[in-house]
Amino acid sequence: MSLTFAEGEAKRLDVALTPIPIEPASLEGIVTDANTQQGIAGVLVQIVELGSTTTSSDGTYSIVGIPPGSYTVRFSHPDYQTAEY
């Protein structure tokens, strides 16, 4: 669309913009033992600024509804070294 104006002419242009929906993000994966490659149950998977979950019996996890931003993710279990990203 383009507007053409004649000398001295005034126009009114009312515009309604539609917001772009922001989809929340998700984080999912599997936590495994570095030596055996087996999934580890009960690992605390924590988005430090938001909340946490624990891994299931096969080591899988999922966190949904993460708003846009930068976060620290920590993986911890009493029998393993904590990892932080």
Buried (B, 14 or more C-beta within 10 A) or exposed (E): EEEEEEEEEEEEEEEEEEEEEEEEEEBEBEBBEEEEEEBBBEBBBBBEEBEBBEBBEEBBBEBEEBEEEEBEBBBBBEEEEEEEE
